[in-house]
C-alpha cells in the first residue's frame, strides 16, 4: 500500500515528495474533488493525506470517507502555515461522531 497527498500548496507537496509520497496540488472545491476521485481510483492506496484547507473545501466528501470505514485512511495534516483547527477539535470530533460530551 502507498500514500498519496492532496495539498492546497506547493511547499507541502515538495516536502512529502522528499519523503517518497506522491501527490497533487488542488485549489478550490472542483479541483480538490477531481483529485480525490483520481486518488480513490488507485488500487493500492492505503493512506490519503489532505491538507486541512483542501479538506475544508470538500467537507461532504471528507465526511463520507470518514463514515465509510474502509481504505484509504484519510489523514488531515496542517500546511506550512500551521493548523487551522481549534484547541478543542478532538473533543468536538468525538461529540459529533458519537454524541458524547467529554469534560
C-alpha positions as CSV (number, residue, x, y, z in Angstrom):
1,X,0.0,0.0,0.0
2,X,1.1,3.5,-0.6
3,X,0.3,7.1,0.4
4,X,-0.9,10.0,-1.6
5,X,-1.2,13.7,-0.9
6,X,-3.8,16.2,-1.9
7,X,-2.5,19.6,-1.0
8,X,-3.6,23.2,-1.4
9,X,0.1,24.5,-1.6
10,X,3.2,23.5,-3.4
11,X,5.5,23.6,-0.3
12,X,3.7,20.7,1.4
13,X,3.8,18.7,-1.8
14,X,7.5,19.2,-2.2
15,X,8.2,18.2,1.4
16,X,6.2,15.0,1.2
17,X,7.8,14.1,-2.2
18,X,11.1,14.2,-0.5
19,X,9.7,11.6,1.9
20,X,8.6,9.5,-1.0
21,X,4.9,10.3,-1.1
22,X,3.4,11.4,-4.4
23,X,0.6,13.9,-4.6
24,X,-1.1,16.8,-6.4
25,X,-1.8,20.5,-5.7
26,X,-5.5,21.3,-5.9
27,X,-7.1,24.7,-5.4
28,X,-10.8,25.1,-4.8
29,X,-13.6,22.5,-4.5
30,X,-13.7,21.4,-8.1
31,X,-10.0,20.7,-8.4
32,X,-9.9,19.0,-5.0
33,X,-12.9,16.8,-5.8
34,X,-11.3,15.8,-9.1
35,X,-8.0,15.0,-7.3
36,X,-9.9,13.0,-4.7
37,X,-11.7,10.9,-7.4
38,X,-8.4,10.2,-9.1
39,X,-6.8,9.2,-5.8
40,X,-9.6,6.9,-4.9
41,X,-9.2,5.2,-8.2
42,X,-5.7,4.0,-7.2
43,X,-6.0,0.3,-6.3
44,X,-3.0,0.3,-3.9
45,X,-3.8,3.5,-1.9
46,X,-3.7,2.9,1.8
47,X,-3.3,6.4,3.3
48,X,-4.7,9.6,1.8
49,X,-3.2,12.7,3.2
50,X,-5.0,16.0,2.7
51,X,-4.0,19.5,3.9
52,X,-6.7,21.0,6.2
53,X,-7.5,23.7,3.7
54,X,-8.0,21.2,0.9
55,X,-10.3,19.1,3.2
56,X,-12.3,22.1,4.2
57,X,-13.1,22.8,0.5
58,X,-15.0,19.5,0.2
59,X,-16.5,18.8,3.6
60,X,-19.2,16.4,2.4
61,X,-16.8,14.1,0.6
62,X,-14.5,14.1,3.6
63,X,-17.4,13.3,5.9
64,X,-18.4,10.4,3.6
65,X,-14.9,9.0,3.7
66,X,-14.7,9.2,7.5
67,X,-18.0,7.4,8.0
68,X,-17.3,4.7,5.4
69,X,-14.7,2.9,7.5
70,X,-12.8,1.5,4.5
71,X,-9.5,2.1,2.9
72,X,-7.9,4.5,2.3
73,X,-7.4,6.0,5.7
74,X,-7.9,9.8,5.5
75,X,-5.5,11.9,7.5
76,X,-5.8,15.7,7.5
77,X,-2.5,17.5,8.0
78,X,-1.6,21.1,8.6
79,X,0.2,23.0,5.9
80,X,3.2,25.3,6.2
81,X,1.1,27.9,7.9
82,X,0.2,25.7,10.8
83,X,-3.1,24.1,11.9
84,X,-6.4,25.7,11.2
85,X,-8.2,23.7,13.9
86,X,-9.2,25.0,17.3
87,X,-7.7,23.7,20.5
88,X,-10.8,21.6,21.2
89,X,-11.0,19.9,17.7
90,X,-10.7,16.4,19.1
91,X,-13.4,16.7,21.7
92,X,-15.7,18.3,19.1
93,X,-15.0,15.5,16.7
94,X,-15.9,12.9,19.3
95,X,-19.1,14.8,20.2
96,X,-20.1,15.0,16.6
97,X,-19.3,11.3,15.9
98,X,-20.9,9.6,18.9
99,X,-22.9,12.3,20.7
100,X,-20.9,12.2,23.9
101,X,-19.8,15.3,25.7
102,X,-16.3,15.0,27.3
103,X,-15.4,17.2,30.2
